[in-house]
Amino acid sequence: MVASAGDVADWAGALFGGTVLTPALLQEMETTVPTPDQAGVSYGLGVFMFDATGAGHAASGNRGVIPGSPTPQLSLPTERA
């Protein structure tokens, strides 16, 4: 798969903006549990939620760590950005 930064941003906007999933499925995806080894990080269904309160926001996304092709993606779900 080949994707530009704009492609990843478009995907995140569609995913977190309700275009890809129904509101109920999006809520289920964003329902998280704490990760015991990482303070301020919780995990949902394929998405991490990061405590970014120092910046005034919580961030969500995925680190995209695949050997040879890391593709991190972060969004601001409360801002839908």
N, C-alpha and C positions, 0 to 999 in steps of 0.2 A: 504494500500500500504506500502510496506517495501522497503527502498532503502538505500544503503550505501552512504558515501560521494563520493566514486568513481562513483557510479551510477548517482548521481546528477551532478557531474563534466562531465561525459560522455554525459548526456542529454543536459547540457548547451553548450558543445562543438558542438553537433549536431544541436541544435536549432540556436545558433548564428553563426555557421559555414556554414549555408546554406544547410544542409542535410535534415532538416525537412520542411522548408518553401522555396518557390521560392524567389528569390531576391526581387521581388516586394512586396510580403507579409511580408518579414522580414523588409523591409524599412517601410512599413505601421505600423508594430508592434512597431518599434523603433521611430516612429514619436510621439513626446510627447507634453504635455501641462504642464505648471507649476502647482505645487500644492500650493495653496495659504497659507496653514498653515505650510509648511515646506520649509524653504529657501534652495536653492541648489538642490531641488528634483523635478523632473518632472515625469509624468506618461504617458505611452503609452498603448498599448493593452496587458495588463497582465504583463507589465514590468515597473519597476521604473528605472530612470536614476539618478544617484547620482553625484553631483559635487565633484570630488576628485582631484581638480587641485593642491592641496597641495602635492599630491603624483604624480602629473604629468599625471594623467589619469582621464577619466570619467569612472564610474563603472555602470553597469546595472545589474538588477536582480529582485528578489522578496524577501520580508521579510519572506514569508512562514508562516505567523502567523495564525495558527489554534489552538484553545485551546487544550492543551495536547500534541501537536506534532509540535513545530516550526521547520521549515526547511529552513533557509535563504540560498539564492544562489546569489552570486555576480560574475560578469564576467567583463573583461576589453574589451569592444567591439572594440576599436581602435587597440588593440593588438590581437584580436580574441583569448583571453585567458580566 
